[in-house]
Every structure is written in structure tokens, then in C-alpha cells.
């Protein structure tokens, strides 16, 4: 994981990232397919970096996406904190009880 983290700090990645965002007009390419125009803030590797490091800077393997779509594209990352530990899921529910008042008249 450290290799991946250091990759994203490299100048070559930063420059490539900007080129991809500019190419895609800073719009989420997943949302555009749905007819929705959402600003992109993430550049996504279509073929994952860990699986295809040879395509790390290949612009045909990169697309601009919004944060929400990126989380959908990576469901395995959505439940983790920055330190790698999993978030604890808390179940919440609301129970509505309907009661009829019993008004006694004196």
C-alpha cells in the first residue's frame, strides 16, 4: 500500500491527473452517462493501479469522477478509515407507536 500512496505524491501523477481533469472538462464521466453534470474531484484508474501498474499514467485508463461515484466504483474502500481500520456500523431504527387516547369524562 505504501507504493500506491507514494505514487499519488509523484509529480508525474499530479501532472497526469490535471491533464485528465482538463480533458474531461472537470466533469464526472459516470454522471454524464446518466445525463447529470457533476464536478469531478477524483481521477479514477479504470484498471486498478495495483492490478495494472503499467497503466498508471495511461490517459486511456483514467477518467474523471466525482467523489460519490468513486466510492461506488470502490465499495471495498468505502467502509475504511484513513488508518485502514474498518468503521463500526451502527444500526439505528425508529419505532413509531400509534396510540389512541382513552379520554374518560367525569
PyMOL commands that set and color helices and strands:
alter all, ss='L'
color gray80, all
select helices_A, chain A and resi 2-7+11-23+29-33+53-55+59-61+67-73
alter helices_A, ss='H'
color red, helices_A
select strands_A, chain A and resi 42-45+62-65
alter strands_A, ss='S'
color yellow, strands_A
deselect
rebuild
show_as cartoon
